[in-house]
Amino acid sequence: MRNSRIIELPEILNIPDKLIPVITNINKFNYFLIEGGRGGGKSQSIARIILWISEQRKVRVCCGRETQATISDSVYKIFNDLINDYSLNFTIKSNKIIHNNSGSSIIFKGFREQGRVNIKGLEGVDILWIDEAQAITKSTLDVIIPTIRKKNSIVIFTMNRLMRKDPVYSEFVSRDDCLHIKINYYDNKHCPQKLIDEAKRCKERNILDYEYIWEGNPLDSASDFLFSAIKLDRAKNIVFKEENYRKIKCMSVDLAGNGGDLCVASLIESKSSTQWSLERQEHWSEPDTDITKGKIINLYSMWKPELLILDADGLGYSIYVSIKNVISNAIKFNGAASSNRPNALNRRADGYLTLKDFIDNEWLKISSDITVSQLEYIKKSYKPNGQIFIQPKKEMKSEHGESPDFADSLMMGIYAINYYSYLIDEREETVIIDSNFDPYA
């Protein structure tokens, strides 16, 4: 029989067994991703580990969140309570904690201040603990992570994911230099019976709330997200009805509006009298408008759609005008234009609400993983008059590191199908592209 090794830990490290590997592997990984639902003891355990390390040697620790208006917004109170409960040799100041023998210091920080990411104070940090890491945006992550470059420094994330496509989770969960542990209340031997009872009541009352709050699974549909993750999953596996129907194809093109954005063309085909399928999406990043015009004409010639809708906002307007001279039935899409729906602020909101109708009613099959992942983070808000508007692309790019170009292209196609299908019946002949047309002329 192999002899098992018993590790004797100090009282301060009386943490759930599932989190012991954080201690035993503290020098083996650069990143630690600790996720899960309420009652798992994530924050309490990491605070204990940091206090223990701070007693052993001199370290600089920063505990940060995306935003922090006051010290009470941080994990300051957890440290304060533990130091008092265990009579540890720390001096607690109004904005930092210092160990009286080792000289270790613990500071607290909000990364985003006045709309920008502030990295002041992160240089030379040995341990960066980011609590509530589900609130960290991609742009913040891209700034702060390269700042933590001291030899043997580590970054610890604790979180309960809101979205499946969470910036922190997506970046670190599969990295070989990251230890990933998921822990929930039933993994925590210290979880109070009161919390266990509360979890049971929540499970009986609302299973979706239970899955997020207590199991730590991504929230299916938060109040500010437009699409349900469950319904997006269903959209991947739509089964089409067997019936005779009129085959219609729609091509939609979202044009790059900023540096780093993509131009995306989508082809959507009818599969029954009420069902549609996103068949193909092509993307390109060349900023040359002549190349873009040439690609659109080429795809139109190959796909032969009955409907063509083009992004005509900003720089896209000149491309639309050029295409319109060649393909007379091209439709322009102005996101800021007026809506057909009284509850939508503009045409972009109208388009996304229409797309939501198609997805919720299982009228649309989406086999593109990247499109589904972008739809997951589309957010809606309300004006004082009750009208819905969609988060601007610039803000989405800041939060997620990409613009929802694939999602926008699909949205425009569904908008055209919903509002412009009648044009197909009004046309007496197919639009023919001039064979002598040179898009690069």
N, C-alpha and C positions, 0 to 999 in steps of 0.2 A: 504493500500500500504506500502510495506517495505521501510524504509528510506535508501537510498544509502549513503554510506560514501565517501566523497570526500577527497582524499589525496592531501595535498598541498606539492609540491616538490620544492626545490630550483632550480634556473635557470640551474645550472650545470647538473641537472638530467632531462633535457628536452630530453628524449630518446623515441624511439618508444613504444607505449602502450604495445605491445606484450612482451617487455622486462621488464616492471614494476615488474612482479613477482620475478625477480632476487633480486630487492631491498626489497620487502615485505617478501621474504622468505630467506633472507640472513643467518638467524640463524637456519633455519629448515632443511637445506640440507648440506651434506659434499661436494657434487660435483655438478657442473653446466655445462651442455653440451649445448652449443649454436652453432647451425649449420645452414647453408643456403648458398645461392648464393651471388653474388656481389650486393652491394647497400643496403644490409639489415641493415647496421649500427652496426654490431656485435662488431668490435674492438673499434669503436668510443664510443659506449655505455658502454662497460666494462671499458674502460679507465676513463670515467666520474664517474662511480660508485666507482672505486678504489680511485680516487682523493677525492671524497666526504667522503668516509670512512676514508681516511688518515687525513682529517681535523677534524673528530669527535673524534678520539682516536688514540693512538700510535699503529701502526701496522708495521710489516715487510712484504714487498711485493716483490715477485720475478716474473719477467716477462720472460718466457723462450721459446725457440724454440729448435728443434732437433739440428740444427747447427746455429751458429752465428759467423761469421768471424769478424764483426765490429758492433759497436753500431747502425749504420744505418740500419742493418739487423733486428732490433727489432722494438717494438712499441714506442721507445723513442721519435720519432718526434710527434706522436699523443699527448703524454703527454705534450711535450714542447709547442705545438700549443695551447692546451686547457688552460694551465697555463697562457700563455701570453694573450689569448683572454679574459679570465675572471679575469685577474689580481689577480691570487691566490697567497697565501703567501707561495710559495715554493722556495727553492734555487735549481737551475738546475746546476748540475755538469757534468763533461765530461762522467762519467760512472754511475751516480746515481742521484736520486732526493730526497730532504729532505724537510719536512714541518717544517717551522721555529718555530711554536708553539707546535704542538703535538709531534714532534720528529719522526714522521713516515718516513720510508725510502723505496724507490723503487729502486730495482736493476734489471739488465738485464743480461741474461745468455744463453749461448748455452750449451745444456746438453752433447752433444757428441763432445769430443775433442780427436784428434789423435787416433780414432778408439775405444775409451772407453767412458763409461758414467761417467761424473764428477758431483758429488752431492755436492761438496764443496759450502758452502753458503746457502744450503737449510734448515739446521737445525734451528729450531725455527721460521720458516716462518709462518705467519698468513694467507697469501693469496698467492697462486701460480696460476698465469695466464699463461696458455700455449696457445699461439696464433699459427695459422697455424698447428693445432694439427693433421691434416691429414698426416703430415710428421713424426709423432712420431712412432717409431718402438715398437714392443712388448717388446723387451729386454730393451729398455730405460724406457718404462712404468713400467716394473716390478722392476726397480731399484729406480726410483724417487718417486713413489706413497707411498711405505712404509716409506720413509724419512719424509713425511709431516704428522707428528703425534702429533703436538702440540694441546692441547685442544682447541676446537672450530675453528681449522684451516679449510680452504676451498680450493678447487682446481676448477678453472674455465677453461674450454676448449672452444676455438672458432675455427671453422673449416668449410671447404667446402670439403666434402668427395670425395676422388678419387675412392675408392673401396667400394663395399658393405661390404666386410669382412675387415673393417678398425679396427685396434687394439683398438683404443680409443672408437670408436662407439660401437663395439661388447662388450666391457667390461662394459660400463656404461649406455647404452641407456635404459636398462630394470631394473636397480637397483633402489630399493625404497629409497635410500639415495641420488639419483641424480635427479635434476630438468632438464628435457630435453625440449628445446625450438627450433623449427625450424622457421627461419625468412628470408623472401626474400624482394626484393626491393619494392614490392607492399604492404608490411606490414610496411614499413618505411615512416612515414609522412614527414621525412626530406630528402627523396631521391630526388636529383636534377632532373629536367626535362631532362637534357642532358643524364643522365644515363637511364632514362625511355625510351627515344627515341632510345638509343643505344641497349637496351634490345629488343625493338620491331624490329629493323633492324636485329638483330641476329636471332630472332625467324623466320623471313621471309627467311633468308638466309640459316640457318642450324639448324634444330630443335634439333639435338643431342647436338650441342655446346650450344644451348640455355638451354637445360635441365640441363646440368652440370654447366655452368657459371652463369646462372641467377636463375634457380630453385633449385640449390644446390643438385641435384640428383647425385649419383655416376657416375663417368665417365664410359661410356660403353667400350671404347677401347682406352686407352692412347697409345702414341707412343711406350712406352717400355713394355706394357703388350701384351702378345701373343694372348690371346683369347678375343673375344667379349662377354660381359656379356649377351647381347641379344641373341646371338647364343647359348650360354650355356643354357639359359632358354628354347630355342626351343628344345635343345637336350633332355630335360626332358620329352617332350611330342611328340616324333616322332611317327607317325602312319606308320605301316609297310605295304608294298605292299602284295596283295594276289596273290601268284604265287607258282609254284612248284620250289623248290630250293634244293640244296644239303646242308644238315645240317652239320655244322662244329663247333667244340668247341675249344677254345684256353684258356689255363691256363698260367698266367704270375705271377711271384713272385719277388717282390722287397724286398731285405733283409736289415735289420737294419745295418746302417753303423756307427752310433755313439750312445752314451748313450742317452736314451730317445726316440730314433727312434723306429718305428714299422716295423715288417715284415708284408707284405700285399700280399695276393694271390687273384688274380682276375679271374673270369670265364666270358669269352665273347663268345656269341653264335650268329651264323648267323640267320637272320630272313627273309631274302629274298636274291636274287642273289647279291645285293649290300649293304644291310643293316645289321647292327649288334646291339647287345644289351649287355650292361654290366649287367649280370644276378646276380652275387654274388661277394662279397668281404669278405674275412676272414682275421683277423689280430691277431697278438700275439706279446708279448713283451719279452718273456723269452730269455735271452742271450745264453742259452745252445745250442750249435750247433747240438747236438744229438736230442734235442727236435724239433728243426727247421727241420732237415732232416726227422724225423718221421712224422711231420705235413704235409710236402710237399708230401711224399709218400702216406699218408692217403687221402689227398684231391685229389691227382691224381687218386687213386683207386675209389673214390666216383664219381668224375666229369667225368672221362673217356674222356679227351680231345684228339683231334687229334694233337694238337700242345702244346708244353710245352716250355716256355722260362724262363730262370732264370738269375737273377742279378749275374754277375760273377766279379764285381769290388771289389777290396780290400779283405775283409774277406769273401766275398761271393764266391770267386773262389774255396776254399776248399770244400764248400758245394756243388757247382756245380759239381765238380769232383766226389764227393761221389754219388750224384744223377745220374750222367751220367753212373756210373758203374751198376746201377740198371735199369734206363730208358734210353736205348741207343739213343732214338730220342730226348733227351733233347737238347735245343739250348741255348747257352750262350749269354748274352747281356753285352757287355763292353761299357759303356757310353763314355769313352775317345777314343775308336777306331775310325777308319776312317769312313767317311760318304758316303752314296750312292749319296747324293745330293752335287753338287759343291758349293751351297750357304750355306751349313751347316758345321760348324767347326768340329763337331764330331758326333758320333752315337746318343748321347743323344739329340742333336739339331735336327738331322734327325728324331728321333722318335717323338719329340714334333711337328715338322712341319708336319709330317704325320698325327698325331692325329688332328692337326688343320684342315687339309684337310678333314678328316672324319667328323668333327663337322661342318665345314662351309658348306659342301655339304649335311648335314643331313643324313649321312650314319650311324650314331651311336647314340643310345639312352643311356642316362646316368641317372639312377634314384637315384643315391647316392648323397645326399646333401653334404656330407663331401668331396666327390671327386670333385664335381662342385665348391665348395668353395675354394678348393686348386688350381684348374685350374685357377680361377680368378686372383690369384696373381703370376702366372708364368710370369717372365720377360725375355725379349730378349734384346740382345745388338749386336753391329756390330764390327767386327774387321776392321782394316784399309783396308784390301783387300775385304771388303764387306761381308764376311762370318758371318752368324748368330750364336751366342752361347747363351745358356740358363744360367740364374743366378745360381750359385752353391747352392746346398741344404743347406750348412752351413750358407750362407748369408740369405736364405729364413727363416731358423729356427730362426736366430737372429732377423729378422724383424717381424715375425708373431708368434713366440713361438712354432712352429711345423715344422717338415720336410714334404714336399709334398709326403709322402709315398704312399697314395692312388692314387694320380695323376700319380706318377712314375710307379706304377704297371699297371695301365690302359695303359699308354703310351707304355710300353714294349709289352703288348699284341697286341696293334694295329700295332706296328712295326713288330711283328712276322706275323700277318695276311697279312700285305702288302708285306713283302719280303720273307716269307718262306712258303706260302700256297702251292707252287708247290711241296714241299716235301711230302705232303699228297698223291699225285698221284704217287710218285715214290716208296712208300712203298708197298710191296707186302703182308705184314701181320701186324697185330696189335702187338704192343710191349706188351709183357706179363711180369708182375712183378713176380719175383721169390717168390713163396709162402713161402719159407723158409727164405726170407730176413728179418734180424732183424736190423732196423735202429739205434738201440741203442748199437749194438755190437761194 
